[in-house]
Amino acid sequence: MLERLFEPRRVAVIGASGRPGQVGTEVVRSLLAGGRPISVVHPREKTVLGVGVTENIEDLPGDVDLAVVALSAGTAEEACVRAARRGVPFIVPVAGGFSETGETGRALERSLVNAVRAAGGRVLGPNTVGLWVPGRGGVDTLFVQHERELISHRGCVAFVSQSGSVGVEALGAAAVTGYGLRAFVSLGNKADLDESDFVAHFGDDPGCRGIALYLESFRDGRRFLDVAGAVSRKKPVVILKAGATRAGAGAVASHTGALSGSPLVAEGAFRQARILSVDGDEALLDGAKALALCPAPAGPRAAFLTPAGGYGVLAADAIESSEGELCLARLSEDCRRRLREASFPYAAVNNPVDLTASATSAMMVEALRILVADPGVDLVLCAAFLAPPGMSPDLVPGIAEVARSAKKPVLVLAMFGHETQALCKRFTDVGVAAFPSLARAVCAARLLVRRGKCFSGPADIKYGAPECG
């Protein structure tokens, strides 16, 4: 149903004047980077950023599948309806000034959506920055600064956000350590197309392996749970539900004109539908990245591999303090024997496994291979540090080869001083979930275990201590 929204044959921008900083102009600038055909509509301009201008909406080419309307709330309805009558299936009015402002704006919003629907079109927004599909041939309507250069290729995580700013800034923070974005959608006031429509779309998209959602409210809570619950059986759905406090709920109402709902009721419903709930935008995108790149573990038994003993101590504390979601695996005698043979006599081969700062890249890769093969280990966290003298850039492809062939998760804690973010990005770009801090890696591991529990028994099942070391 939404294929032509994400892969439009042509995109029209209605209201771009060519003035620097004007919303319509910046939409055109973003679209030009994607390389898809563009048309611009303006009653007076002749060209906008080198694109020829059409004076009337009715004169647009017949292959326009998406129209971005960069006009104020008071004038947007007429342009949206004219575009829909021209046969444009998807309309994105970017302006605010609708339901988030009160009853007058709400009535204006209803009128716009009803008229567009009557003319055969669908609306994304209003009060939205639109959508972003990375890469050449993609589509990018974002008129705010965003990390187009860092997220330059299409990945496997779909990110749907009710807030454009939360989405754009969260993606910017995630991009510096590598992020495989399938598509980003800003729902805005979601007066027509809503979270359920996009979850259903990405659920059927074979190129999407995980869905991240930032939501402040639900347009139709029952439908959302039905749709997301069905999709979660095929691929992970992770949600950050904002507005959990009284003050937050009030902010939701002023932001999008919607009601937030009870956080306790929402959390219980998510659990029943096997939707994974997180706290914070960092945890949302980190978790979605891990879930998209890693298989779900069979249990909570974690091994930690490091060339630095101090991080082994910190990891042991973090794993044992994970509220029962993780525990340190008890390594088999065969595993410990093989680790001794692959490293030094003085290396610590209990869990955590500390190969010491004398370790080489080859030793780390072989030790990782041994840990992954231990049937008593459900997932491995690997500290990939390039500071020790025996470490080389070969560590990245070596770990990636083991991780890709493993049937259990391998998460990487990647650190290298001021080059930490670049090292993380190198891992993520070759399909390994890498994080710049131990806390973030452990948080992602906990979410993976929760995903595994979704299909091994009741949502509140607790793994017993006998499985752990």
Order of alpha helices (4+ residues) and beta strands (2+ residues): alpha-beta-alpha-beta-beta-beta-beta-alpha-beta-alpha-beta-beta-beta-beta-alpha-beta-alpha-beta-alpha-beta-alpha-alpha-beta-alpha-beta-alpha-beta-alpha-beta-alpha-beta-alpha-beta-alpha-beta-alpha
